[in-house]
Amino acid sequence: MILEIGQSESMGKAFSKELKRCNRCLLPETHETLVLDKEGICNVCRAQEVKAEIDWEKRHEELDKLIEEYQGKYKYDCIIPFSGGKDSTWTLYYLMKKYPKLKPLVVRFNHGFLRPNLRANCDRVFRKLGVDVHDFTPNWKVVQRLMLQAFLEKGDFCWHCHTGIFAYPMQVALKEEVPLIFWGEPSAEYTAYYSYDQPEQVDEERFNRFVNLGISAEDMLIRLDGFIDERDVEPFRYPELEKLRGLGYRSVCLGSYIPWDVKMQVGKIKQDLGWEGDIVENVPSEFNYEKIECWMQGVRDFIKYIKRGYTRPTHLAAIDLRNNRISQQNAEKMIKEYEGRRPKSLDLFLEYVGISEEEFYSIATSHQVSPWKFDVKELREGEKTPDYEQWLKGDGLSEAEAENQIGQWAKTCSTCESSESCAS
């Protein structure tokens, strides 16, 4: 029987809406790509069953052959896109320890919100491992426009981050003529866009399938006509497939070749690299390894709550439930305690994009996924993180600039019922 929201009094407000959830991991029906089978088990959980049956020894032999095929034949043996979070740090650490002669080029796309502890982690990791680093930060004035536009259209202000993180390293691969690119965890760990049945290719198809939210760099250029020019969207444009094929590129996930175990991996990078966790807004402290890269993470999670009725504690509980590391009772208690909180970082976001809190809720709820219904009256206030005062303030869009952009979007919006509802 599928677990219905409201069946357990212990679930409280965080479970007060009538959403169906997976009987095993508690992911709600509003989770992207989620399908519940007749037993009430979701397809993401079923994918983990496939993971348990994989011949990982054979997969690792495939990894050895892949490294051997490319090592020592180019300026760098591979490119490793790097955020400084747990997954990219593990990927860099694992490859360099397993293959001591490997010479990678680390490529970091700085989305503009790197937290102080994250920067310190990166410095320690780079020094301990000894790597060349290519670091790029896009124009903040352009980023502001992209954030507002993506939030209006998709209820997700992170378009510049999604696209930049995946497109820019591919551009570097072309410029440096390095065909092998290693990413970290496969998406099969948390969605059903891809399966563990075969190695996941991190390519243009994947990029267009879910990374760029269905908005290409060319689309964004058209929609922000008059605010940005063609050169401004270059860091977010995926390279031409013909050029990548000419390079002979291979863009793969390390997690397609080795079993992904976050808690074990975090323990290793903490012990061997001095990598340190951090408090993330509205996330239990025992998960201080999760999404520590970005001071806007709290807002991103909060928007997911408004749109889909759940946020990061549910995601983390789901992983631990699948690995038998937490009981459903404790998972429900954690979700109840930490979800449905307004993050303090929302104040910064509103300042960055020049809108009011009322406008924020109006835009976010317009992207709500049925049957979830958000109620602002049920919100509680979240706590500041210890480094909150170090996060950059100011230099946001003015109210007039934001209104101008929203007005232009409302006039050209063809997917909404009326321009008035779009701009409200």
C-alpha positions as a Markdown table, in Angstrom:
| # | Residue | x | y | z |
|---|---|---|---|---|
| 1 | Met | 0.0 | 0.0 | 0.0 |
| 2 | Ile | 1.3 | 3.4 | -0.9 |
| 3 | Leu | 2.0 | 5.7 | 2.1 |
| 4 | Glu | -0.4 | 8.6 | 2.1 |
| 5 | Ile | 0.5 | 12.0 | 3.6 |
| 6 | Gly | -1.5 | 12.6 | 6.7 |
| 7 | Gln | -1.7 | 8.9 | 7.7 |
| 8 | Ser | 0.8 | 9.3 | 10.5 |
| 9 | Glu | 0.3 | 12.0 | 13.1 |
| 10 | Ser | 4.1 | 12.0 | 13.8 |
| 11 | Met | 4.7 | 13.4 | 10.4 |
| 12 | Gly | 3.4 | 16.9 | 11.3 |
| 13 | Lys | 3.3 | 19.8 | 9.0 |
| 14 | Ala | 6.0 | 18.6 | 6.7 |
| 15 | Phe | 3.7 | 15.7 | 5.8 |
| 16 | Ser | 0.4 | 17.5 | 6.0 |
| 17 | Lys | -0.4 | 17.5 | 2.3 |
| 18 | Glu | -1.9 | 14.6 | 0.4 |
| 19 | Leu | 1.1 | 13.3 | -1.5 |
| 20 | Lys | 1.9 | 9.7 | -2.2 |
| 21 | Arg | 5.4 | 8.6 | -1.2 |
| 22 | Cys | 7.6 | 5.6 | -1.9 |
| 23 | Asn | 7.1 | 2.9 | 0.7 |
| 24 | Arg | 10.8 | 2.3 | 0.9 |
| 25 | Cys | 12.5 | 5.7 | 0.6 |
| 26 | Leu | 9.7 | 8.3 | 1.2 |
| 27 | Leu | 10.4 | 10.3 | -2.0 |
| 28 | Pro | 7.1 | 12.0 | -2.9 |
| 29 | Glu | 5.2 | 11.6 | -6.2 |
| 30 | Thr | 6.3 | 15.2 | -7.1 |
| 31 | His | 9.9 | 14.2 | -7.3 |
| 32 | Glu | 11.2 | 14.5 | -10.9 |
| 33 | Thr | 11.0 | 11.2 | -12.9 |
| 34 | Leu | 9.4 | 9.4 | -10.0 |
| 35 | Val | 7.1 | 6.5 | -10.8 |
| 36 | Leu | 5.6 | 4.2 | -8.1 |
| 37 | Asp | 5.0 | 0.6 | -9.0 |
| 38 | Lys | 2.1 | -1.6 | -7.7 |
| 39 | Glu | 4.1 | -2.3 | -4.5 |
| 40 | Gly | 4.5 | 1.4 | -3.8 |
| 41 | Ile | 8.2 | 1.3 | -4.6 |
| 42 | Cys | 9.7 | 4.1 | -6.7 |
| 43 | Asn | 11.8 | 3.6 | -9.8 |
| 44 | Val | 14.8 | 5.2 | -8.2 |
| 45 | Cys | 14.8 | 2.5 | -5.5 |
| 46 | Arg | 14.4 | -0.1 | -8.2 |
| 47 | Ala | 17.5 | 1.3 | -9.9 |
| 48 | Gln | 19.5 | 0.7 | -6.8 |
| 49 | Glu | 18.5 | -2.9 | -7.0 |
| 50 | Val | 20.2 | -3.0 | -10.4 |
| 51 | Lys | 23.2 | -1.3 | -8.9 |
| 52 | Ala | 23.6 | -4.2 | -6.4 |
| 53 | Glu | 23.7 | -6.7 | -9.2 |
| 54 | Ile | 26.4 | -5.1 | -11.2 |
| 55 | Asp | 29.7 | -6.8 | -11.7 |
| 56 | Trp | 31.8 | -4.0 | -10.3 |
| 57 | Glu | 35.0 | -5.9 | -10.8 |
| 58 | Lys | 34.3 | -6.0 | -14.5 |
| 59 | Arg | 33.4 | -2.3 | -14.5 |
| 60 | His | 36.6 | -1.5 | -12.8 |
| 61 | Glu | 38.6 | -3.3 | -15.4 |
| 62 | Glu | 36.8 | -1.2 | -18.0 |
| 63 | Leu | 38.0 | 1.9 | -16.1 |
| 64 | Asp | 41.6 | 0.6 | -16.1 |
| 65 | Lys | 41.3 | 0.2 | -19.9 |
| 66 | Leu | 39.9 | 3.7 | -20.3 |
| 67 | Ile | 42.7 | 5.3 | -18.4 |
| 68 | Glu | 45.3 | 3.3 | -20.3 |
| 69 | Glu | 43.8 | 4.3 | -23.6 |
| 70 | Tyr | 44.3 | 8.0 | -22.9 |
| 71 | Gln | 47.1 | 8.3 | -20.3 |
| 72 | Gly | 50.3 | 10.0 | -21.5 |
| 73 | Lys | 49.0 | 10.9 | -25.0 |
| 74 | Tyr | 47.8 | 14.4 | -24.5 |
| 75 | Lys | 48.8 | 17.6 | -22.6 |
| 76 | Tyr | 46.7 | 16.3 | -19.8 |
| 77 | Asp | 45.4 | 12.8 | -19.3 |
| 78 | Cys | 41.9 | 13.9 | -18.4 |
| 79 | Ile | 39.8 | 16.9 | -17.3 |
| 80 | Ile | 38.0 | 16.7 | -13.9 |
| 81 | Pro | 35.2 | 19.3 | -13.5 |
| 82 | Phe | 35.5 | 20.4 | -9.9 |
| 83 | Ser | 33.1 | 22.2 | -7.5 |
| 84 | Gly | 35.0 | 21.3 | -4.3 |
| 85 | Gly | 32.0 | 19.4 | -2.9 |
| 86 | Lys | 32.2 | 15.8 | -1.8 |
| 87 | Asp | 31.6 | 14.2 | -5.1 |
| 88 | Ser | 34.1 | 16.1 | -7.3 |
| 89 | Thr | 36.7 | 15.9 | -4.4 |
| 90 | Trp | 36.3 | 12.2 | -4.2 |
| 91 | Thr | 36.5 | 11.8 | -8.0 |
| 92 | Leu | 39.8 | 13.7 | -8.1 |
| 93 | Tyr | 41.2 | 11.9 | -5.0 |
| 94 | Tyr | 40.2 | 8.5 | -6.2 |
| 95 | Leu | 41.6 | 8.8 | -9.7 |
| 96 | Met | 44.9 | 10.3 | -8.5 |
| 97 | Lys | 45.4 | 7.7 | -5.8 |
| 98 | Lys | 44.4 | 4.8 | -8.0 |
| 99 | Tyr | 46.5 | 5.9 | -10.9 |
| 100 | Pro | 49.5 | 7.7 | -9.3 |
| 101 | Lys | 51.0 | 8.9 | -12.7 |
| 102 | Leu | 47.7 | 10.5 | -13.8 |
| 103 | Lys | 48.0 | 14.1 | -14.7 |
| 104 | Pro | 44.5 | 15.7 | -14.7 |
| 105 | Leu | 43.5 | 19.3 | -15.4 |
| 106 | Val | 41.0 | 20.4 | -12.7 |
| 107 | Val | 38.4 | 22.8 | -14.1 |
| 108 | Arg | 36.3 | 24.8 | -11.6 |
| 109 | Phe | 33.3 | 26.9 | -12.8 |
| 110 | Asn | 32.7 | 29.4 | -10.0 |
| 111 | His | 29.0 | 30.1 | -9.9 |
| 112 | Gly | 29.5 | 33.2 | -7.8 |
| 113 | Phe | 28.5 | 31.8 | -4.3 |
| 114 | Leu | 31.5 | 29.8 | -3.1 |
| 115 | Arg | 31.5 | 29.6 | 0.7 |
| 116 | Pro | 34.6 | 30.4 | 2.7 |
| 117 | Asn | 35.1 | 26.9 | 4.0 |
| 118 | Leu | 34.7 | 25.5 | 0.5 |
| 119 | Arg | 37.4 | 27.8 | -0.8 |
| 120 | Ala | 39.7 | 26.6 | 2.0 |
| 121 | Asn | 38.9 | 23.0 | 1.2 |
| 122 | Cys | 39.8 | 23.5 | -2.4 |
| 123 | Asp | 43.1 | 25.1 | -1.5 |
| 124 | Arg | 44.0 | 22.2 | 0.8 |
| 125 | Val | 43.0 | 19.6 | -1.8 |
| 126 | Phe | 44.9 | 21.2 | -4.6 |
| 127 | Arg | 48.1 | 21.5 | -2.5 |
| 128 | Lys | 47.9 | 18.0 | -1.1 |
| 129 | Leu | 47.3 | 16.3 | -4.5 |
| 130 | Gly | 49.4 | 18.6 | -6.6 |
| 131 | Val | 47.2 | 19.5 | -9.6 |
| 132 | Asp | 46.9 | 22.2 | -12.3 |
| 133 | Val | 43.7 | 24.2 | -11.9 |
| 134 | His | 41.7 | 26.2 | -14.4 |
| 135 | Asp | 39.3 | 28.5 | -12.6 |
| 136 | Phe | 36.6 | 30.6 | -14.3 |
| 137 | Thr | 34.0 | 33.0 | -12.9 |
| 138 | Pro | 31.3 | 34.4 | -15.2 |
| 139 | Asn | 30.3 | 38.1 | -15.2 |
| 140 | Trp | 28.1 | 38.9 | -12.2 |
| 141 | Lys | 26.0 | 41.4 | -14.0 |
| 142 | Val | 25.2 | 38.7 | -16.6 |
| 143 | Val | 24.6 | 36.1 | -13.9 |
| 144 | Gln | 22.0 | 38.3 | -12.2 |
| 145 | Arg | 20.0 | 38.6 | -15.4 |
| 146 | Leu | 20.2 | 34.8 | -16.0 |
| 147 | Met | 19.1 | 34.1 | -12.5 |
| 148 | Leu | 16.0 | 36.2 | -12.7 |
| 149 | Gln | 15.1 | 34.9 | -16.2 |
| 150 | Ala | 15.4 | 31.3 | -15.2 |
| 151 | Phe | 13.5 | 31.8 | -12.0 |
| 152 | Leu | 10.6 | 33.4 | -14.0 |
| 153 | Glu | 10.5 | 30.7 | -16.6 |
| 154 | Lys | 11.3 | 27.5 | -14.7 |
| 155 | Gly | 11.2 | 28.4 | -11.0 |
| 156 | Asp | 14.9 | 27.5 | -10.9 |
| 157 | Phe | 17.4 | 30.4 | -10.7 |
| 158 | Cys | 20.4 | 28.1 | -11.1 |
| 159 | Trp | 20.4 | 27.9 | -14.9 |
| 160 | His | 23.8 | 29.7 | -15.1 |
| 161 | Cys | 25.2 | 27.1 | -12.6 |
| 162 | His | 23.7 | 24.0 | -14.2 |
| 163 | Thr | 24.8 | 25.0 | -17.7 |
| 164 | Gly | 28.2 | 26.5 | -16.8 |
| 165 | Ile | 29.3 | 23.5 | -14.7 |
| 166 | Phe | 28.6 | 21.1 | -17.6 |
| 167 | Ala | 29.3 | 23.2 | -20.7 |
| 168 | Tyr | 32.4 | 25.2 | -19.7 |
| 169 | Pro | 34.6 | 22.1 | -18.9 |
| 170 | Met | 33.7 | 20.7 | -22.3 |
| 171 | Gln | 34.9 | 24.0 | -23.9 |
| 172 | Val | 38.1 | 23.7 | -22.0 |
| 173 | Ala | 38.5 | 20.1 | -23.2 |
| 174 | Leu | 38.3 | 21.4 | -26.8 |
| 175 | Lys | 40.7 | 24.3 | -26.2 |
| 176 | Glu | 43.3 | 22.1 | -24.4 |
| 177 | Glu | 42.7 | 19.2 | -26.7 |
| 178 | Val | 42.0 | 16.7 | -23.8 |
| 179 | Pro | 39.4 | 14.2 | -24.9 |
| 180 | Leu | 38.7 | 12.3 | -21.6 |
| 181 | Ile | 36.5 | 14.0 | -19.0 |
| 182 | Phe | 35.6 | 12.5 | -15.6 |
| 183 | Trp | 32.5 | 13.5 | -13.7 |
| 184 | Gly | 31.5 | 12.1 | -10.3 |
| 185 | Glu | 28.2 | 10.4 | -9.3 |
| 186 | Pro | 25.8 | 9.2 | -12.0 |
| 187 | Ser | 22.3 | 10.6 | -12.1 |
| 188 | Ala | 20.9 | 7.1 | -11.4 |
| 189 | Glu | 21.8 | 7.7 | -7.8 |
| 190 | Tyr | 18.9 | 10.1 | -7.4 |
| 191 | Thr | 16.7 | 10.3 | -10.5 |
| 192 | Ala | 15.5 | 7.9 | -13.2 |
| 193 | Tyr | 16.7 | 9.9 | -16.2 |
| 194 | Tyr | 19.4 | 7.2 | -16.7 |
| 195 | Ser | 19.8 | 3.7 | -15.4 |
| 196 | Tyr | 22.8 | 1.8 | -13.9 |
| 197 | Asp | 22.3 | -0.8 | -16.7 |
| 198 | Gln | 25.0 | 0.9 | -18.8 |
| 199 | Pro | 27.7 | 3.6 | -18.2 |
| 200 | Glu | 26.1 | 7.1 | -18.3 |
| 201 | Gln | 27.5 | 9.3 | -21.0 |
| 202 | Val | 27.7 | 13.0 | -19.9 |
| 203 | Asp | 27.0 | 14.4 | -23.3 |
| 204 | Glu | 24.9 | 16.9 | -25.2 |
| 205 | Glu | 21.9 | 14.6 | -25.0 |
| 206 | Arg | 22.1 | 14.5 | -21.3 |
| 207 | Phe | 22.7 | 18.2 | -21.2 |
| 208 | Asn | 19.6 | 19.0 | -23.2 |
| 209 | Arg | 17.6 | 16.3 | -21.4 |
| 210 | Phe | 17.6 | 17.8 | -17.9 |
| 211 | Val | 20.7 | 19.9 | -17.2 |
| 212 | Asn | 19.7 | 23.1 | -19.1 |
| 213 | Leu | 16.1 | 23.1 | -18.0 |
| 214 | Gly | 15.0 | 23.1 | -21.7 |
| 215 | Ile | 16.6 | 26.5 | -22.3 |
| 216 | Ser | 19.7 | 26.7 | -24.5 |
| 217 | Ala | 22.2 | 29.6 | -24.5 |
| 218 | Glu | 20.6 | 30.8 | -27.7 |
| 219 | Asp | 17.2 | 30.7 | -26.1 |
| 220 | Met | 18.4 | 32.8 | -23.2 |
| 221 | Leu | 20.1 | 35.3 | -25.6 |
| 222 | Ile | 16.8 | 35.8 | -27.4 |
| 223 | Arg | 14.8 | 36.2 | -24.2 |
| 224 | Leu | 17.3 | 38.7 | -22.7 |
| 225 | Asp | 17.6 | 40.7 | -25.9 |
| 226 | Gly | 18.8 | 44.2 | -24.9 |
| 227 | Phe | 20.2 | 43.1 | -21.6 |
| 228 | Ile | 23.0 | 40.8 | -22.7 |
| 229 | Asp | 24.9 | 40.1 | -26.0 |
| 230 | Glu | 26.0 | 36.9 | -27.6 |
| 231 | Arg | 29.4 | 36.9 | -26.0 |
| 232 | Asp | 27.8 | 36.9 | -22.6 |
| 233 | Val | 26.2 | 33.5 | -23.0 |
| 234 | Glu | 29.4 | 31.8 | -24.4 |
| 235 | Pro | 30.4 | 30.1 | -21.0 |
| 236 | Phe | 27.0 | 28.5 | -20.9 |
| 237 | Arg | 26.9 | 27.1 | -24.4 |
| 238 | Tyr | 27.6 | 23.4 | -25.0 |
| 239 | Pro | 30.2 | 22.9 | -27.7 |
| 240 | Glu | 29.3 | 21.7 | -31.1 |
| 241 | Leu | 29.0 | 17.9 | -31.3 |
| 242 | Glu | 31.0 | 17.9 | -34.5 |
| 243 | Lys | 34.0 | 19.5 | -32.8 |
| 244 | Leu | 33.8 | 17.1 | -29.8 |
| 245 | Arg | 33.6 | 14.1 | -32.1 |
| 246 | Gly | 36.6 | 15.5 | -33.9 |
| 247 | Leu | 38.4 | 15.5 | -30.6 |
| 248 | Gly | 37.4 | 11.9 | -29.9 |
| 249 | Tyr | 35.9 | 12.9 | -26.6 |
| 250 | Arg | 34.7 | 10.5 | -23.8 |
| 251 | Ser | 32.7 | 12.2 | -21.1 |
| 252 | Val | 31.8 | 9.7 | -18.3 |
| 253 | Cys | 30.9 | 9.4 | -14.7 |
| 254 | Leu | 33.3 | 7.7 | -12.3 |
| 255 | Gly | 30.3 | 6.3 | -10.5 |
| 256 | Ser | 29.5 | 4.2 | -13.6 |
| 257 | Tyr | 32.7 | 2.2 | -12.9 |
| 258 | Ile | 32.9 | 2.1 | -9.1 |
| 259 | Pro | 30.0 | 1.7 | -6.6 |
| 260 | Trp | 29.1 | 5.1 | -5.2 |
| 261 | Asp | 29.1 | 5.3 | -1.4 |
| 262 | Val | 28.8 | 8.8 | -0.1 |
| 263 | Lys | 29.4 | 8.3 | 3.6 |
| 264 | Met | 32.5 | 6.1 | 3.0 |
| 265 | Gln | 33.9 | 8.6 | 0.4 |
| 266 | Val | 33.4 | 11.6 | 2.7 |
| 267 | Gly | 35.2 | 9.7 | 5.5 |
| 268 | Lys | 38.2 | 9.1 | 3.2 |
| 269 | Ile | 38.5 | 12.7 | 1.9 |
| 270 | Lys | 38.2 | 14.1 | 5.4 |
| 271 | Gln | 40.9 | 11.7 | 6.7 |
| 272 | Asp | 43.4 | 11.9 | 3.8 |
| 273 | Leu | 42.8 | 15.4 | 2.5 |
| 274 | Gly | 41.6 | 17.4 | 5.5 |
| 275 | Trp | 38.4 | 18.2 | 3.7 |
| 276 | Glu | 35.9 | 19.8 | 6.1 |
| 277 | Gly | 32.1 | 19.8 | 6.2 |
| 278 | Asp | 29.9 | 22.7 | 6.8 |
| 279 | Ile | 26.5 | 23.6 | 8.1 |
| 280 | Val | 23.9 | 24.0 | 5.3 |
| 281 | Glu | 20.7 | 25.9 | 5.8 |
| 282 | Asn | 17.8 | 23.7 | 7.0 |
| 283 | Val | 19.8 | 20.5 | 6.8 |
| 284 | Pro | 20.7 | 18.3 | 9.8 |
| 285 | Ser | 24.2 | 18.8 | 11.0 |
| 286 | Glu | 25.1 | 15.1 | 10.6 |
| 287 | Phe | 24.8 | 15.7 | 6.9 |
| 288 | Asn | 27.5 | 18.5 | 7.0 |
| 289 | Tyr | 29.0 | 17.0 | 3.8 |
| 290 | Glu | 26.0 | 17.7 | 1.6 |
| 291 | Lys | 25.9 | 20.7 | -0.8 |
| 292 | Ile | 28.4 | 22.8 | 1.1 |
| 293 | Glu | 29.6 | 24.6 | -2.0 |
| 294 | Cys | 27.0 | 27.3 | -2.4 |
| 295 | Trp | 25.5 | 29.9 | 0.0 |
| 296 | Met | 22.4 | 30.0 | -2.2 |
| 297 | Gln | 21.7 | 26.3 | -1.6 |
| 298 | Gly | 19.1 | 27.1 | 1.1 |
| 299 | Val | 17.1 | 29.2 | -1.4 |
| 300 | Arg | 17.4 | 26.5 | -4.1 |
| 301 | Asp | 16.1 | 23.9 | -1.6 |
| 302 | Phe | 13.4 | 26.2 | -0.4 |
| 303 | Ile | 12.1 | 26.8 | -3.9 |
| 304 | Lys | 11.9 | 23.0 | -4.3 |
| 305 | Tyr | 9.8 | 22.9 | -1.2 |
| 306 | Ile | 7.4 | 25.5 | -2.6 |
| 307 | Lys | 7.2 | 23.7 | -6.0 |
| 308 | Arg | 7.3 | 20.0 | -5.0 |
| 309 | Gly | 6.5 | 19.8 | -1.2 |
| 310 | Tyr | 9.9 | 18.4 | -0.1 |
| 311 | Thr | 13.5 | 19.4 | 0.1 |
| 312 | Arg | 17.0 | 18.1 | 0.9 |
| 313 | Pro | 16.3 | 16.3 | 4.1 |
| 314 | Thr | 13.9 | 14.1 | 2.2 |
| 315 | His | 16.5 | 13.4 | -0.4 |
| 316 | Leu | 19.1 | 12.5 | 2.2 |
| 317 | Ala | 16.7 | 10.4 | 4.1 |
| 318 | Ala | 15.9 | 8.5 | 0.9 |
| 319 | Ile | 19.5 | 7.6 | 0.4 |
| 320 | Asp | 20.0 | 6.4 | 4.0 |
| 321 | Leu | 16.7 | 4.5 | 3.8 |
| 322 | Arg | 17.9 | 2.6 | 0.7 |
| 323 | Asn | 21.1 | 1.8 | 2.5 |
| 324 | Asn | 19.4 | 0.7 | 5.7 |
| 325 | Arg | 21.1 | 3.5 | 7.7 |
| 326 | Ile | 18.0 | 5.1 | 9.1 |
| 327 | Ser | 14.5 | 3.9 | 10.2 |
| 328 | Gln | 11.4 | 5.3 | 8.5 |
| 329 | Gln | 10.3 | 6.7 | 11.9 |
| 330 | Asn | 13.5 | 8.7 | 12.3 |
| 331 | Ala | 13.5 | 9.8 | 8.6 |
| 332 | Glu | 10.0 | 11.2 | 9.1 |
| 333 | Lys | 11.0 | 12.9 | 12.3 |
| 334 | Met | 14.0 | 14.6 | 10.5 |
| 335 | Ile | 11.9 | 15.7 | 7.6 |
| 336 | Lys | 9.2 | 17.2 | 9.9 |
| 337 | Glu | 11.9 | 19.1 | 11.8 |
| 338 | Tyr | 13.9 | 20.6 | 9.0 |
| 339 | Glu | 11.6 | 21.1 | 6.0 |
| 340 | Gly | 9.1 | 24.0 | 5.6 |
| 341 | Arg | 11.6 | 26.6 | 6.9 |
| 342 | Arg | 12.3 | 29.9 | 5.3 |
| 343 | Pro | 16.1 | 30.3 | 4.7 |
| 344 | Lys | 17.9 | 33.4 | 5.8 |
| 345 | Ser | 19.7 | 33.4 | 2.4 |
| 346 | Leu | 16.3 | 34.3 | 0.8 |
| 347 | Asp | 17.0 | 37.9 | 1.8 |
| 348 | Leu | 20.2 | 37.9 | -0.3 |
| 349 | Phe | 18.5 | 36.3 | -3.3 |
| 350 | Leu | 15.7 | 38.9 | -3.3 |
| 351 | Glu | 18.4 | 41.6 | -3.2 |
| 352 | Tyr | 20.4 | 40.0 | -6.0 |
| 353 | Val | 17.5 | 39.8 | -8.5 |
| 354 | Gly | 15.6 | 43.0 | -7.4 |
| 355 | Ile | 12.2 | 41.5 | -6.4 |
| 356 | Ser | 10.0 | 41.6 | -3.3 |
| 357 | Glu | 9.3 | 38.6 | -1.2 |
| 358 | Glu | 5.6 | 38.7 | -2.3 |
| 359 | Glu | 6.8 | 38.6 | -5.9 |
| 360 | Phe | 9.1 | 35.7 | -5.1 |
| 361 | Tyr | 6.2 | 33.5 | -3.7 |
| 362 | Ser | 4.0 | 34.4 | -6.6 |
| 363 | Ile | 6.6 | 33.3 | -9.2 |
| 364 | Ala | 7.6 | 30.2 | -7.3 |
| 365 | Thr | 4.1 | 29.0 | -6.7 |
| 366 | Ser | 3.3 | 29.4 | -10.4 |
| 367 | His | 5.6 | 26.5 | -11.0 |
| 368 | Gln | 4.0 | 24.3 | -8.3 |
| 369 | Val | 3.8 | 20.6 | -9.2 |
| 370 | Ser | 0.3 | 19.0 | -8.6 |
| 371 | Pro | -1.0 | 17.8 | -6.3 |
| 372 | Trp | 1.2 | 19.7 | -3.9 |
| 373 | Lys | -0.2 | 23.0 | -2.5 |
| 374 | Phe | 2.2 | 25.3 | -0.8 |
| 375 | Asp | 1.0 | 27.4 | 2.2 |
| 376 | Val | 3.2 | 30.3 | 3.2 |
| 377 | Lys | 1.4 | 30.4 | 6.6 |
| 378 | Glu | 2.9 | 27.1 | 7.6 |
| 379 | Leu | 6.5 | 28.3 | 7.2 |
| 380 | Arg | 8.9 | 28.5 | 10.1 |
| 381 | Glu | 12.0 | 30.7 | 10.2 |
| 382 | Gly | 15.3 | 28.9 | 9.5 |
| 383 | Glu | 18.6 | 29.7 | 11.3 |
| 384 | Lys | 21.6 | 31.6 | 10.1 |
| 385 | Thr | 24.7 | 29.5 | 9.3 |
| 386 | Pro | 27.9 | 30.5 | 11.2 |
| 387 | Asp | 29.4 | 32.1 | 8.0 |
| 388 | Tyr | 26.3 | 34.0 | 6.9 |
| 389 | Glu | 27.7 | 37.4 | 7.6 |
| 390 | Gln | 30.6 | 36.6 | 5.2 |
| 391 | Trp | 28.3 | 36.0 | 2.3 |
| 392 | Leu | 28.4 | 38.9 | -0.2 |
| 393 | Lys | 25.6 | 41.4 | 0.0 |
| 394 | Gly | 24.6 | 44.2 | -2.3 |
| 395 | Asp | 25.3 | 44.8 | -6.1 |
| 396 | Gly | 21.9 | 43.4 | -7.0 |
| 397 | Leu | 19.5 | 44.5 | -9.8 |
| 398 | Ser | 17.5 | 47.6 | -8.9 |
| 399 | Glu | 13.7 | 47.3 | -8.7 |
| 400 | Ala | 13.4 | 49.2 | -11.9 |
| 401 | Glu | 15.9 | 46.9 | -13.7 |
| 402 | Ala | 14.0 | 43.8 | -12.5 |
| 403 | Glu | 10.6 | 45.3 | -13.4 |
| 404 | Asn | 11.9 | 46.0 | -16.9 |
| 405 | Gln | 13.1 | 42.5 | -17.4 |
| 406 | Ile | 9.9 | 41.0 | -15.9 |
| 407 | Gly | 7.8 | 43.2 | -18.2 |
| 408 | Gln | 9.7 | 42.1 | -21.3 |
| 409 | Trp | 9.3 | 38.5 | -20.3 |
| 410 | Ala | 5.6 | 38.9 | -19.7 |
| 411 | Lys | 5.1 | 40.4 | -23.1 |
| 412 | Thr | 6.8 | 37.5 | -24.9 |
| 413 | Cys | 5.6 | 34.7 | -22.6 |
| 414 | Ser | 3.6 | 32.3 | -24.8 |
| 415 | Thr | 3.2 | 29.4 | -22.3 |
| 416 | Cys | 1.3 | 31.1 | -19.5 |
| 417 | Glu | -2.4 | 31.8 | -19.5 |
| 418 | Ser | -1.9 | 35.5 | -19.4 |
| 419 | Ser | 1.0 | 38.0 | -19.2 |
| 420 | Glu | -0.6 | 39.4 | -16.0 |
| 421 | Ser | -0.3 | 36.1 | -14.2 |
| 422 | Cys | 3.3 | 35.7 | -15.4 |
| 423 | Ala | 4.4 | 39.0 | -14.0 |
| 424 | Ser | 2.4 | 39.0 | -10.8 |
